[in-house]
Amino acid sequence: MLNLTPIPAFNDNYIWAICDPENPDAGVVVVDPGIAEAVKQWLDEHQKTLSAILITHHHQDHTGGALELQQQNDYCPIYGPANSPFEGITQPLTDGDLIYVLNSGFEVKTIPGHTLDHISYFSPTDHLLLCGDTLFMAGCGRLFEGTAEQMQAAMDYFASLPDDTSVYPAHEYTLSNLAFAHAVEPENNDIRIMTEKCRSLREQNLPTLPSRIGIEKAINPFMRTAEMSVIHTVYGHTGEHPETPAETLALLREWKNNF
């Protein structure tokens, strides 16, 4: 099984470093390296070499260090969305592609919403999902370029994955997301339990991630847009009655933007 380690960057980013403990000479794969120095320091401390870079979308805090790292590591491949504005991608990917890194297969899924070029990487054998800024613990990304319908389709895809899939988002947004989730479903005991657990982790300066798909289906309002408890609260807060899950998500996202 692969090991994933968060490399903190900026205020709340995590650059995930992926290693195969059974094959230490295979190098390290990093996900969304927004800054090169943090990765370089981690590689030096652990006496590792970089073998590949995975990009989920083009935002600078996810791509800013990629080219520098590539140049410092024998021009290793940079995987990423084929339609990305980021021009450093050497291995362009589209929906349904399958890539192999560190001897593990990852299924590529296009999940526009946060950005139009956003993709995710899912490993069915290692039961892990690299989801960038689309899915967070108890939350989802802002709709900068895409639509609520596209984000709902992404949530539906995530919900279709096995419940034991580990979820690796790119930001530590958990406590603020859980506060919003509690406002949406104040009677949801799973949210209360997870809030207590994650508050304790952050008090120790530990990451709250990874999450799991099964957890998200229980606590994440953006994955619970068909639940009557969520729909009822949205109606009470906005005065609008959503007719579809995507309409619920749109109203939730606007509420969260100003929460």
C-alpha positions as a Markdown table, in Angstrom:
| # | Residue | x | y | z |
|---|---|---|---|---|
| 1 | Met | 0.0 | 0.0 | 0.0 |
| 2 | Leu | 1.1 | 3.5 | -0.8 |
| 3 | Asn | 2.0 | 6.0 | 2.0 |
| 4 | Leu | 0.9 | 9.6 | 1.7 |
| 5 | Thr | 2.4 | 12.4 | 3.7 |
| 6 | Pro | 1.2 | 16.0 | 3.8 |
| 7 | Ile | 3.8 | 18.7 | 3.1 |
| 8 | Pro | 2.3 | 21.9 | 4.5 |
| 9 | Ala | 2.6 | 25.0 | 2.2 |
| 10 | Phe | 1.3 | 28.6 | 2.4 |
| 11 | Asn | -1.4 | 29.1 | 5.0 |
| 12 | Asp | -3.4 | 25.9 | 4.6 |
| 13 | Asn | -2.3 | 23.9 | 1.6 |
| 14 | Tyr | -1.2 | 20.3 | 1.7 |
| 15 | Ile | 1.2 | 19.0 | -1.0 |
| 16 | Trp | 0.8 | 15.2 | -0.8 |
| 17 | Ala | 4.0 | 13.2 | -1.1 |
| 18 | Ile | 3.3 | 9.6 | -2.2 |
| 19 | Cys | 5.8 | 6.8 | -1.5 |
| 20 | Asp | 5.8 | 3.1 | -2.0 |
| 21 | Pro | 7.3 | 1.6 | 1.2 |
| 22 | Glu | 8.0 | -1.7 | -0.5 |
| 23 | Asn | 10.0 | 0.0 | -3.2 |
| 24 | Pro | 11.9 | 2.9 | -1.7 |
| 25 | Asp | 14.1 | 3.3 | -4.8 |
| 26 | Ala | 11.0 | 4.2 | -6.9 |
| 27 | Gly | 11.2 | 7.8 | -5.7 |
| 28 | Val | 8.3 | 10.1 | -4.6 |
| 29 | Val | 5.3 | 11.5 | -6.4 |
| 30 | Val | 4.0 | 14.8 | -5.3 |
| 31 | Val | 0.5 | 16.2 | -5.9 |
| 32 | Asp | -0.2 | 19.9 | -6.6 |
| 33 | Pro | 3.2 | 21.4 | -5.6 |
| 34 | Gly | 2.3 | 25.1 | -5.3 |
| 35 | Ile | 5.8 | 25.9 | -4.0 |
| 36 | Ala | 9.0 | 24.2 | -4.8 |
| 37 | Glu | 11.0 | 25.0 | -1.7 |
| 38 | Ala | 8.7 | 23.1 | 0.7 |
| 39 | Val | 8.9 | 19.9 | -1.4 |
| 40 | Lys | 12.7 | 20.3 | -1.9 |
| 41 | Gln | 13.2 | 20.6 | 1.9 |
| 42 | Trp | 11.1 | 17.5 | 2.5 |
| 43 | Leu | 12.9 | 15.5 | -0.2 |
| 44 | Asp | 16.3 | 16.5 | 1.3 |
| 45 | Glu | 15.2 | 15.6 | 4.8 |
| 46 | His | 13.9 | 12.2 | 3.8 |
| 47 | Gln | 16.7 | 11.6 | 1.3 |
| 48 | Lys | 14.2 | 11.0 | -1.5 |
| 49 | Thr | 14.1 | 11.8 | -5.2 |
| 50 | Leu | 11.1 | 13.1 | -7.1 |
| 51 | Ser | 9.9 | 10.7 | -9.8 |
| 52 | Ala | 6.7 | 12.4 | -11.0 |
| 53 | Ile | 4.2 | 15.3 | -10.4 |
| 54 | Leu | 0.4 | 15.1 | -10.4 |
| 55 | Ile | -1.6 | 18.2 | -11.0 |
| 56 | Thr | -5.4 | 18.4 | -10.4 |
| 57 | His | -6.0 | 22.0 | -11.7 |
| 58 | His | -4.3 | 25.1 | -12.8 |
| 59 | His | -4.4 | 27.4 | -9.8 |
| 60 | Gln | -1.1 | 28.9 | -8.8 |
| 61 | Asp | -1.1 | 27.4 | -5.3 |
| 62 | His | -1.2 | 24.0 | -7.0 |
| 63 | Thr | 1.2 | 24.5 | -9.9 |
| 64 | Gly | 3.6 | 27.3 | -8.8 |
| 65 | Gly | 6.5 | 25.0 | -7.9 |
| 66 | Ala | 6.0 | 22.3 | -10.6 |
| 67 | Leu | 8.4 | 23.5 | -13.2 |
| 68 | Glu | 11.2 | 24.3 | -10.8 |
| 69 | Leu | 10.9 | 20.8 | -9.2 |
| 70 | Gln | 10.8 | 19.2 | -12.6 |
| 71 | Gln | 14.0 | 20.9 | -13.7 |
| 72 | Gln | 15.7 | 19.9 | -10.4 |
| 73 | Asn | 14.7 | 16.3 | -10.8 |
| 74 | Asp | 15.8 | 15.1 | -14.3 |
| 75 | Tyr | 12.8 | 16.6 | -15.9 |
| 76 | Cys | 10.4 | 14.2 | -14.4 |
| 77 | Pro | 6.9 | 13.9 | -15.9 |
| 78 | Ile | 4.1 | 16.3 | -15.0 |
| 79 | Tyr | 0.7 | 14.7 | -15.2 |
| 80 | Gly | -2.4 | 16.9 | -15.4 |
| 81 | Pro | -5.6 | 17.9 | -17.3 |
| 82 | Ala | -5.3 | 18.1 | -21.0 |
| 83 | Asn | -7.4 | 21.3 | -21.1 |
| 84 | Ser | -5.4 | 23.1 | -18.4 |
| 85 | Pro | -4.2 | 26.7 | -18.8 |
| 86 | Phe | -1.1 | 25.5 | -17.0 |
| 87 | Glu | 1.4 | 24.9 | -19.8 |
| 88 | Gly | 3.9 | 22.7 | -17.9 |
| 89 | Ile | 2.0 | 19.5 | -18.3 |
| 90 | Thr | 4.0 | 16.8 | -20.2 |
| 91 | Gln | 1.5 | 14.0 | -19.7 |
| 92 | Pro | -2.0 | 15.4 | -20.6 |
| 93 | Leu | -5.0 | 13.5 | -19.2 |
| 94 | Thr | -8.6 | 13.2 | -20.1 |
| 95 | Asp | -11.7 | 11.5 | -18.5 |
| 96 | Gly | -11.3 | 7.7 | -18.3 |
| 97 | Asp | -7.5 | 7.7 | -18.6 |
| 98 | Leu | -5.5 | 5.2 | -16.5 |
| 99 | Ile | -2.0 | 6.1 | -15.3 |
| 100 | Tyr | 0.5 | 4.0 | -13.4 |
| 101 | Val | 2.8 | 5.7 | -10.8 |
| 102 | Leu | 4.8 | 3.8 | -8.2 |
| 103 | Asn | 3.3 | 0.6 | -9.6 |
| 104 | Ser | -0.2 | 1.7 | -8.7 |
| 105 | Gly | -3.0 | 2.4 | -11.2 |
| 106 | Phe | -5.0 | 5.7 | -10.9 |
| 107 | Glu | -8.2 | 6.3 | -12.7 |
| 108 | Val | -8.6 | 9.9 | -14.1 |
| 109 | Lys | -12.0 | 11.6 | -13.8 |
| 110 | Thr | -12.8 | 15.0 | -15.1 |
| 111 | Ile | -14.7 | 16.9 | -12.4 |
| 112 | Pro | -15.2 | 20.5 | -13.5 |
| 113 | Gly | -16.9 | 22.9 | -11.1 |
| 114 | His | -14.1 | 24.6 | -9.0 |
| 115 | Thr | -12.3 | 25.1 | -12.3 |
| 116 | Leu | -13.1 | 23.8 | -15.8 |
| 117 | Asp | -9.9 | 21.8 | -16.0 |
| 118 | His | -10.1 | 20.0 | -12.6 |
| 119 | Ile | -9.5 | 16.3 | -12.5 |
| 120 | Ser | -9.2 | 13.7 | -9.8 |
| 121 | Tyr | -7.1 | 10.6 | -9.4 |
| 122 | Phe | -8.6 | 7.4 | -7.9 |
| 123 | Ser | -6.7 | 4.3 | -7.0 |
| 124 | Pro | -9.1 | 1.3 | -6.7 |
| 125 | Thr | -6.3 | -1.0 | -5.4 |
| 126 | Asp | -5.0 | 1.4 | -2.8 |
| 127 | His | -8.4 | 2.8 | -2.0 |
| 128 | Leu | -7.4 | 6.5 | -2.2 |
| 129 | Leu | -8.7 | 9.6 | -3.9 |
| 130 | Leu | -6.7 | 12.7 | -4.8 |
| 131 | Cys | -9.4 | 15.4 | -5.2 |
| 132 | Gly | -7.6 | 18.7 | -5.2 |
| 133 | Asp | -10.0 | 21.5 | -4.4 |
| 134 | Thr | -13.2 | 19.8 | -5.4 |
| 135 | Leu | -14.0 | 17.7 | -2.3 |
| 136 | Phe | -12.9 | 18.7 | 1.2 |
| 137 | Met | -13.7 | 17.1 | 4.5 |
| 138 | Ala | -17.2 | 18.4 | 5.1 |
| 139 | Gly | -17.1 | 20.7 | 2.2 |
| 140 | Cys | -16.5 | 21.4 | -1.5 |
| 141 | Gly | -14.6 | 23.9 | -3.6 |
| 142 | Arg | -15.9 | 27.3 | -4.6 |
| 143 | Leu | -17.5 | 27.5 | -8.1 |
| 144 | Phe | -14.9 | 29.8 | -9.7 |
| 145 | Glu | -15.4 | 28.6 | -13.3 |
| 146 | Gly | -18.0 | 25.8 | -13.4 |
| 147 | Thr | -21.6 | 25.3 | -12.5 |
| 148 | Ala | -23.5 | 23.8 | -9.6 |
| 149 | Glu | -24.6 | 21.0 | -11.9 |
| 150 | Gln | -21.0 | 20.1 | -12.7 |
| 151 | Met | -20.1 | 20.2 | -9.0 |
| 152 | Gln | -23.1 | 18.0 | -8.2 |
| 153 | Ala | -22.0 | 15.5 | -10.8 |
| 154 | Ala | -18.6 | 15.4 | -9.1 |
| 155 | Met | -20.2 | 14.8 | -5.7 |
| 156 | Asp | -22.3 | 12.0 | -7.3 |
| 157 | Tyr | -19.1 | 10.4 | -8.7 |
| 158 | Phe | -17.4 | 10.6 | -5.3 |
| 159 | Ala | -20.4 | 9.1 | -3.6 |
| 160 | Ser | -20.2 | 6.1 | -6.0 |
| 161 | Leu | -16.7 | 5.2 | -4.8 |
| 162 | Pro | -16.3 | 2.6 | -2.0 |
| 163 | Asp | -17.0 | 4.0 | 1.5 |
| 164 | Asp | -13.5 | 3.0 | 2.7 |
| 165 | Thr | -11.8 | 5.2 | 0.0 |
| 166 | Ser | -9.3 | 7.6 | 1.7 |
| 167 | Val | -9.9 | 11.2 | 0.6 |
| 168 | Tyr | -6.9 | 13.5 | 0.2 |
| 169 | Pro | -7.9 | 17.1 | -0.4 |
| 170 | Ala | -5.4 | 19.9 | -0.9 |
| 171 | His | -6.4 | 22.2 | 1.9 |
| 172 | Glu | -6.9 | 22.1 | 5.7 |
| 173 | Tyr | -10.4 | 23.7 | 5.7 |
| 174 | Thr | -12.0 | 21.1 | 8.0 |
| 175 | Leu | -13.0 | 23.0 | 11.1 |
| 176 | Ser | -14.6 | 25.9 | 9.2 |
| 177 | Asn | -16.4 | 23.3 | 7.0 |
| 178 | Leu | -17.7 | 21.4 | 10.0 |
| 179 | Ala | -19.0 | 24.7 | 11.5 |
| 180 | Phe | -21.0 | 25.2 | 8.4 |
| 181 | Ala | -22.1 | 21.6 | 8.2 |
| 182 | His | -23.4 | 22.0 | 11.8 |
| 183 | Ala | -25.4 | 25.1 | 10.8 |
| 184 | Val | -27.0 | 23.1 | 8.0 |
| 185 | Glu | -27.7 | 19.9 | 10.1 |
| 186 | Pro | -27.6 | 20.9 | 13.8 |
| 187 | Glu | -29.1 | 17.5 | 14.8 |
| 188 | Asn | -26.5 | 15.4 | 12.9 |
| 189 | Asn | -24.5 | 13.6 | 15.6 |
| 190 | Asp | -21.8 | 12.5 | 13.2 |
| 191 | Ile | -20.9 | 16.1 | 12.5 |
| 192 | Arg | -20.6 | 16.8 | 16.3 |
| 193 | Ile | -18.4 | 13.8 | 16.8 |
| 194 | Met | -16.2 | 14.6 | 13.9 |
| 195 | Thr | -15.9 | 18.3 | 15.1 |
| 196 | Glu | -14.6 | 17.2 | 18.5 |
| 197 | Lys | -12.1 | 14.8 | 16.9 |
| 198 | Cys | -10.8 | 17.3 | 14.4 |
| 199 | Arg | -10.6 | 20.1 | 16.9 |
| 200 | Ser | -8.4 | 17.9 | 19.1 |
| 201 | Leu | -6.2 | 17.1 | 16.1 |
| 202 | Arg | -5.7 | 20.8 | 15.2 |
| 203 | Glu | -4.9 | 21.7 | 18.8 |
| 204 | Gln | -2.0 | 19.3 | 18.4 |
| 205 | Asn | -1.1 | 20.9 | 15.0 |
| 206 | Leu | -2.0 | 17.6 | 13.3 |
| 207 | Pro | -3.8 | 17.3 | 10.0 |
| 208 | Thr | -7.5 | 16.3 | 10.0 |
| 209 | Leu | -6.9 | 14.5 | 6.7 |
| 210 | Pro | -7.4 | 12.1 | 5.1 |
| 211 | Ser | -11.1 | 11.7 | 5.3 |
| 212 | Arg | -13.1 | 8.7 | 3.9 |
| 213 | Ile | -16.0 | 8.6 | 1.4 |
| 214 | Gly | -18.2 | 7.0 | 4.0 |
| 215 | Ile | -17.5 | 9.8 | 6.4 |
| 216 | Glu | -18.3 | 12.4 | 3.8 |
| 217 | Lys | -21.6 | 10.8 | 3.0 |
| 218 | Ala | -22.5 | 11.2 | 6.6 |
| 219 | Ile | -21.3 | 14.7 | 7.4 |
| 220 | Asn | -20.7 | 16.7 | 4.2 |
| 221 | Pro | -23.7 | 18.8 | 3.2 |
| 222 | Phe | -22.5 | 19.0 | -0.4 |
| 223 | Met | -22.7 | 15.2 | -0.6 |
| 224 | Arg | -26.1 | 15.2 | 1.2 |
| 225 | Thr | -28.1 | 17.5 | -1.2 |
| 226 | Ala | -30.8 | 14.9 | -1.6 |
| 227 | Glu | -31.4 | 14.6 | 2.2 |
| 228 | Met | -34.6 | 16.2 | 3.5 |
| 229 | Ser | -32.8 | 17.6 | 6.5 |
| 230 | Val | -30.5 | 19.6 | 4.2 |
| 231 | Ile | -33.2 | 20.7 | 1.8 |
| 232 | His | -35.4 | 21.8 | 4.7 |
| 233 | Thr | -32.6 | 24.0 | 6.2 |
| 234 | Val | -31.7 | 25.5 | 2.9 |
| 235 | Tyr | -35.4 | 26.4 | 2.4 |
| 236 | Gly | -35.5 | 27.9 | 5.9 |
| 237 | His | -32.3 | 29.9 | 5.3 |
| 238 | Thr | -32.9 | 31.2 | 1.8 |
| 239 | Gly | -36.7 | 31.1 | 1.4 |
| 240 | Glu | -36.1 | 29.2 | -1.9 |
| 241 | His | -37.2 | 25.6 | -2.3 |
| 242 | Pro | -34.7 | 23.7 | -4.4 |
| 243 | Glu | -36.2 | 21.2 | -6.9 |
| 244 | Thr | -33.0 | 19.2 | -7.6 |
| 245 | Pro | -29.8 | 18.3 | -5.8 |
| 246 | Ala | -27.9 | 20.7 | -8.0 |
| 247 | Glu | -30.2 | 23.6 | -6.9 |
| 248 | Thr | -29.6 | 22.6 | -3.3 |
| 249 | Leu | -25.9 | 22.6 | -3.9 |
| 250 | Ala | -26.0 | 26.0 | -5.5 |
| 251 | Leu | -27.9 | 27.5 | -2.6 |
| 252 | Leu | -25.6 | 25.8 | -0.1 |
| 253 | Arg | -22.5 | 27.0 | -1.9 |
| 254 | Glu | -23.7 | 30.6 | -1.9 |
| 255 | Trp | -24.6 | 30.4 | 1.8 |
| 256 | Lys | -21.1 | 29.0 | 2.5 |
| 257 | Asn | -19.5 | 31.7 | 0.6 |
| 258 | Asn | -20.9 | 34.2 | 3.1 |
| 259 | Phe | -20.8 | 32.1 | 6.2 |
